Amino acid sequence: MKDKRNTVLAKQLLDYSIGLKSGETLYLEIKGRDTLELGKEIIRIATERGATTFWYYNDESLLRQFLKGANDGQFKRQAELHMELMTRSDAYIGLRGSDNTYDLADIDVKQIEKMNALFYKPVHLERRVKHTKWVVLRYPNNAMAQLAETSQEAFEEFYYEVCCADYARMSTAQDGLKALMDATDQVHITAPGTDLTFSIKDIPSRKCDGERNIPDGEVYTAPVRDSINGTIRYNTPSLYQGTLFNGISFTFENGRIVKATADANVEKLNKILDTDEGARYVGEFAIGLNPFILHPMKDTLFDEKIAGSFHLTPGQCYEEAPNGNQSAIHWDLVQIQRPEYGGGEIWFDGRLIRKDGVFTDEKLEKAFSKENLRSGEL
């Protein structure tokens, strides 16, 4: 059964997400031993279709050996090597299934900052994101199931339902929300510990419908950089740079985070926000829409798509929704507004558009139902 599901998922990644064509070059990063079977399917099908795949294996247990002692010159040389490969590739798939998500927890944060600034930003944020067809996904290994606090078998069932959803239909469903966001100036968000206002005027919104992330299901834009004022308290845990953060709260003044607290690891939180000037400003505002994802599992690619959620992201903006903010970080932090998480409201130009995670427009809410988006392939 799992072999069939890997074939279905591999075809969806190659055909729908990146539209790989004969003669093109695919850069495939395989991270974690459990991902190898899906990686094999991707390579097999890509080869059958006339594409050439460059693949390499990576995981945090290997990366930490480099991070512990690498100097600026070594980070830059790694970037040069990967930049050459990325520049010559037409498409990228990041297949991630790390065996231990805490493998980098004891690495000096300054080394992580150097990796982000000298390697990740130029190779991935500047080259891969802007100039290749790409998609990133996680793989349902036991480490991921543990973070979700469930069995691996149960997690696999959940995973394939989510990742093999009907993303073409989801794309159509997102049209209405995109149009609404494109027409909006002022946003007002309220929830327990949250009272926040900002503008999204004249910044385009973008649909996320399976062409960049699997799973997917969000529509994003960016706040006008200096327009955010008020407070926000995120109610989902975030595992970032090897550290688990809970109860993150930000206070904004004219777009800048002037106060940042959390239930623990406050010093590390503020060090991350001091990575550069742009790290204390927001580069993305997005509304989560995937009806198959309802609860956080300490994995950003899933958590940011939770139905009834939104995320407000310190750091780099996307070129497709630019607000001028530049940073070496892009940290998606999530607030869920369904009743069991405390509820909340989102207002666009004085009009209530979502209450307690449910769109006030019944047609829009129905478009994002499980019944409408369930795949017929499995």
N, C-alpha and C positions, 0 to 999 in steps of 0.2 A: 504494500500500500504506500509506504513512504517513498519507494523508488518511483512510483507513478506520480506522486505529488511533486517530487523533485523535478521530474520531466515537465509537468505542467508549469511549475514556477520558473524553470529555466527558459521555457519558450516565452512566457509572459515577459520576463526580463529582456530577452533578446529582441522579441518582435514588437512588443508594445512600449516598453520603457525606453529602450535606446534605438530601436529601429535599425538594428545592425544589418548592413548590406554586404553583398559579395565584394571582395577586394578591399574591405576596410580592415583596420587594425584595432583590436580590443585589448585594453590594458586591464587585466583581472588581478585584483588583490585578494588573496585568500587568507583570512586571519582566523586561526584556531583549527585544531585537528578535526573537529566534528563537521566542519564545513566542506571537507574534501569531496564528499559524495556529490553534493550540489555543484561544486566546482568542476568536477569531472563531466557532469551533464552539460554545463555551460560550454566547456571546451569542445566536447563532442559535437553538440548541435551547431556551435559557431563554425567549426571546421567543415561540417557537412554543408553549410550554407555559403562556403567560399571565403570566409573571413579568416584572418590570422590572429591568433591570441598570444600575447605576452602575458605570462602568469608568474606570480611569485608568492611564496608563503611568508606570512608575517604573524606575530602575536606579541602581546605585551611582555612575555617572559624573555623574548629576544630583544625587544626594544629597550627594556630596562638595562641590559648590559651595555648598550650604547649610551643611554641617557646618563648613567652614573658618572661617566668620565669625559664625555664629549666636550670639546671646546668650540668656539665660534667657527673656526675654520673647518672643523669636521661637520658641523651642522650645514654649513654652506656647501661643502662638497657633496653631502648627501642630496641636498636640494638640486645641485647641478646635474647629478646622475639621474634623479627621478624626473627632473624637468625635461631632459632630453627625451626620455621615454614618453612622458606625457605629451610633449609637443608633437611627437610622431604618431600619436594614437588618435583615432577618430572617436573612440568611446571608452568609457571606464565603468567597471562594475566593482564596487567595494563590498565584498562578502565577509561579514564580520561575525565571528562566533568565539570570542576569547574564552579560554578555559578558566581564567580567574580575573574578574573585573577589577580586583583591588591590587593587581600586580604592580601598579605605579604609585601606590599610596604612600610609600616612604621615599619617593624620589624628591629631591629638593625642588621646590616650586620654581626657583630661578631657572633650572634646567628645562622644566616644562615650558616656561615662558620663552626661552631661547628656541626650543623646538617649534613652538607656534609661530614665532616671528620670523625665524630664519629658514624653516623648512615648510611647515604646513601652509602658512599664508601664501608664499609665492607659488608653490607647486599646486596646491589644492584650491585655495580661495581665489587666486588670481588666474591660474592657468586652467585647471580642470573645470571649475565651476563656470567660468566665462567662455571657454573655447572648446569644450568637448561635449558630446552626448554622455550623460552619466546617470547612474542610479546606485544607491547605497542601501544595503539591507543587513539585518541581523539574521542569525541562524538559531534554531531552537535546541540549543544544547542544555545540559544539566545545570550549568552555571546560570544560565538565563532563567531556567525554570525556578531555581532557588531564589533569585531576585524577585520573581513574580509570586513566590511563596505557594508553589503548586508542584505537582509531580511532573516529570518530564513527559510522560505519556499524555496527560491532560493538556500540558502546555503545547505539545505538538498539534493536537487537534485544534486548539485555539489559533495557533500560529498560521496553519495552512488556510483556515477559513478567512483570516484577516488578509494574508498576503496574496491569496488567489481570488480576492473579491473582483467584481465586475468594474474595473477602473474606467473603462470607456463610458459606462453608464454614470459612474460617479462624476466624470468630467462634465457631462451634460447637466447633472444635478447642481453643480457648482456655479453654473452660469448666472442664476438669479442672485446669489449672494455676491458674486463678483460685481455685478451691475450696481447693486446696492452700495457696496463699499466704494466704488469708483465715484458715486454721486455724493458721498458724505464729506463733510468738513469736520464737525466737532463730534468727538467720542467721549462718553461719560460712562465709567464702569464703577459699580458698587458691589460690595460683598463684605463679609466679616473681615475687618482689618484693612479694607480697601475702599478708597474714594479717590478716583483718578480721572483727570481730564487731559485731553490732548487733541490735536488736529491731524487728520490724514488728507487734507485738501491737496489736490493736484498731484498726489503720489499714486501711481497706478497700483492696482491690486493684481495678484497672480494666483491662478489655480494650481494646486498641487494634487495631481490626479494619477499618480503612479509612474510618472515619467522621470522623477528624480529620486524619490524614496519609495521603498516598499517595506512596511505598509505605508499608505499615504492617506490623505483626507484632511486638507486644510486649505483655506484661502488666506493669503498673507498680503500685507502691504508694509508701510513703515510710518511711524509718526513723524510729523514735521519736527526736526531735531530738537529745537529749543522749546517745544510747546507743552511738554509733559509737566504737570504739577499735581501734587498730592501724594498719596501713599498706596502701596500695594503689598499684600501679604500672600505669598504663594503657598498653596496647600498640598503640593505634591513633593516628595523627596527628589533630589537631583544628585546623581552620581557623576561628578565632574573632576577631571584630573586626578582620579584615584581617591577622592574624598566624597563621603556622603553628607549632603547638606539637607537639613529639614527646617521648616519655618522661616525661610528667607523673607525678609521684609525690606523694602526700599522706600525712602522718602526722596521725592524729586522736587527740584526747584529749577524752573526754566530749562527742563530737559535733562539736567544733570542729577545723578544720584549723589545726594549730599549726606545721606545716612544709610548704612547697610548693616542689618543685624540678622541673626539666625539663632536657632536653638543651641547650636554648638559650632565650633570651627569658624568663629567670627573673624579672627585674625587672618586665616587663609582666604576667607571670602573677600576681605578688603584687599589682600595682596593681588588676587585675581582681578579685581576691579581697578587696581592701580597698574595693570600691565602696560597701559598707555592711556592717552587722553580719551580716546574713543570708547574705552571699556566702561566708562561711567555714563555713557549715553546709549540710547536704544536704537538698534538697527532694524527691528522687525516687530510687527504686531500681527498676530494671526489667530484665526478662529478654527478650532478643532472640530471635525465633522464625522469621524469614522464610527459608525454605529456598532462595529464589532469590538471596539476597544472602549472599555468602560472604567477601568481602574488602573492606577499607576503601577509600574513594574520596574521603576528605577532604570529605565532605558529610554533615552530621549526620542529615538525614532518612533517608538510606540506611544510614549506618554504625550507628546505634542499633538497627536492625532485624536486624543480621547474625545468622544462625543460629549458636548456640553462644556467644553473647556476653551480657554484661549491661552496664548503665550505671548509674553512681552520680553524681548530678547536684548540684553546688554551686548554691545559690540558691533561688529561689522554689519553693514546693510548689504542687501543684495542689489546687484546691478540692475535687475529687472524692476525693482521698486526702490530707487535711490533716494536717500535723504541726506547724503553727504557724509555720513558717519563712517570713519575708517578705524579699524582696530584689528589686532591679531587674534581676538577672541570673538566667538559668536555662541552665546550661552542661552539656549532655549529653556526658559523657566515657565512652569505651567500652573495655572489656577483652574480648578474644576468648579463649575457653578451649579451642578445638579444638586437637588435638595439634600442628599445624603452627605454631601461635602460642604454644606452650609449655605447653598444657594447663591444667588447674585443676579445682577442685571447688567445688560449692555444697552446703551442708548446711542442712537445716531441722530444728530441734529435735533435733539429733544424728543425723539420718537423711540419708544421701547421696542427693540427688535428681537431681544432674547431674554427670557426670564427663567431662572432656575434651570438653565441648560436647554430650554425648549424655545424654538423660534416662534414668535407671535404670528407669523405668516404660516397658516396650516399647510399650504401647498409646498412651501420651502421645507418645512419640517418633514413632510411625507417623502420628499425627494431623497432624504438622507436616512430612510428606514432600512433595516436589515432586509426586509422583503424585496425592496427595490434594488439593492446592491449585491445580493448574494450571487456568487458564481455558480454557473451550471456545469462547470468542468470537473468538479470533484464528486 
